[in-house]
Amino acid sequence: MKNITRHHGTLEIIRREKNSVNGNPRYYIYVGGVNCYTSPDSSLAYEVPNYIGKNVVVTIGIHYGRATLDSIELIL
């Protein structure tokens, strides 16, 4: 993953994407003015619904030309 940046804000799910080939969920999300996708077959996709409407810090990088979620952390 390249060009990793850090953003904070309220997490919103824009839409749920088709499942990966292996049946794992994928999402298109919005945080801190930036839209990004979850990686295919990533455990982060299972965590995303737990953070809807909460303040989070995320790191987002470019993976195969798409903004992709790298990590997510709750702000207390």
C-alpha positions in Angstrom: 0.0 0.0 0.0 1.3 3.4 -0.9 0.7 7.0 0.1 -0.8 6.2 3.5 -2.6 9.2 5.1 -4.4 9.6 8.5 -7.9 11.0 8.8 -10.3 11.4 11.6 -14.1 12.0 11.7 -17.4 10.2 11.9 -17.6 7.0 10.0 -20.5 6.6 7.5 -21.2 3.6 5.2 -22.0 4.9 1.7 -22.9 1.5 0.4 -22.2 -2.2 0.8 -20.2 -3.6 -2.2 -20.5 -7.2 -3.5 -18.8 -9.8 -1.3 -15.3 -10.9 -2.2 -14.7 -14.1 -4.1 -14.4 -15.9 -0.8 -17.7 -14.5 0.6 -16.3 -11.8 2.8 -18.1 -8.4 3.1 -16.8 -5.2 1.4 -17.9 -1.6 2.0 -17.5 1.9 0.5 -17.1 4.3 3.4 -16.7 8.0 4.2 -14.5 9.4 7.0 -13.2 12.9 7.5 -13.9 14.1 4.0 -12.4 11.0 2.3 -14.1 8.1 0.6 -12.5 4.6 0.5 -13.1 0.9 0.1 -12.3 -1.9 2.4 -9.8 -4.5 1.1 -11.1 -7.8 -0.2 -10.8 -10.6 2.4 -9.8 -8.1 5.1 -10.9 -8.6 8.7 -11.4 -4.8 8.8 -14.6 -5.2 6.8 -16.2 -7.1 9.7 -15.3 -4.2 12.1 -16.7 -1.4 10.0 -20.4 -1.8 11.0 -19.3 -1.5 14.7 -18.0 2.1 14.1 -21.0 3.6 12.2 -21.7 7.1 13.6 -18.7 7.0 15.9 -15.6 9.2 15.9 -12.7 7.2 14.5 -9.1 7.7 13.3 -8.4 5.8 10.0 -5.3 5.3 7.8 -6.1 5.1 4.1 -3.6 4.2 1.4 -3.7 3.6 -2.4 -3.9 -0.1 -3.3 -4.1 -0.9 -7.0 -5.2 2.6 -7.8 -8.1 2.8 -5.2 -8.3 4.5 -1.8 -8.3 1.6 0.6 -8.8 1.4 4.4 -5.6 0.3 6.1 -6.6 0.6 9.8 -9.4 1.9 12.0 -9.3 3.0 15.7 -12.0 4.5 17.9 -11.5 8.0 19.4 -12.5 8.0 23.1 
